[in-house]
Amino acid sequence: MTEKSYPPVGHYPQAFRAKGHAWISGQIAADADGNLINRSMTEQAHQICKNTGEILQAAGSSLEQTVKVNVLVTEFSKLTE
């Protein structure tokens, strides 16, 4: 766990390691202090990637070693921003 990323909302860890892999919980566009990023989709995605990188680093991994990412888009109108 790292304090450089917003902690999970529920009772689960930011990440866990199993069989040499790091598994990360879902991320939202919030900074480490819990301030939501309500600007463009690009800025929100940037914050999520930053959070993910911090969590991976704390788990002993990195974005460069990432194999798969799932993205949930809830407002398709923001894709054109």
N, C-alpha and C positions, 0 to 999 in steps of 0.2 A: 504494500500500500504506500502511496505517496501523498503528501500534502500539497504537491504542485498541481493537482487536478481536483476537480470537484468530487467529493465522495458520493457513492451510490445513494439513491433515495431510499432504497429498501434495505433489508437485513441480509446483504450478500456482499462479498468482497469486490473490490475494483477488478481484481484479476486473481487467477490461480494457475499454478503450474501442474501439469500432469504428463507423464511420459515424455519429458523433454519439450513440451509445448506450453506456451503461455496463452491462456484463454481470458479475454477481457469482457467485462460486463458492458452493456449498452452505455453510450455516452450522449450527453446533451450539450448544447452550446452554452456552457456556463464556465466562468473562470474559477480559479481555485477558491475564491471568496464566496462563490455562489451567485455572483451577478450574471444574470442571463444576458446573452448576446442577442439582441433583437434587431440587428441590422440586416444587411443583405444575406442571402443564402451563402454567398462566397465567404463572407466573414464568419458566419456560423460554422461552416465546414472547416475553415481554418482553425477555429478554436477547438473543435472536436478533434482534429488531427493533432493539434498541440497537446491536448489532454491525453490522447491515445499514446503519443510518443513518450510522454512523461511516465505513464503507467507501464508501458513496455520496458522502458529503461529501468524502472524500479523492480520489474520482474526478471531483469537480466536479459532482456531481448531488445529489439529495435523495430522501427518502421521498415527498415530495409529487409528484415527477416519475415515480414508479414506475408502470409500466403493467401488469406481470404478476408474480405471485408463485406459486410452486408449493410446497405443503407436503406432506411425507411423514410420515404418522402410523404409528408402528410398534406402539403399544399403545393400541388403541381404548378399553380400560377406563379410561385416564387422561382421556378426553374428558369424563367425568362429574365430574371434580374441581372 
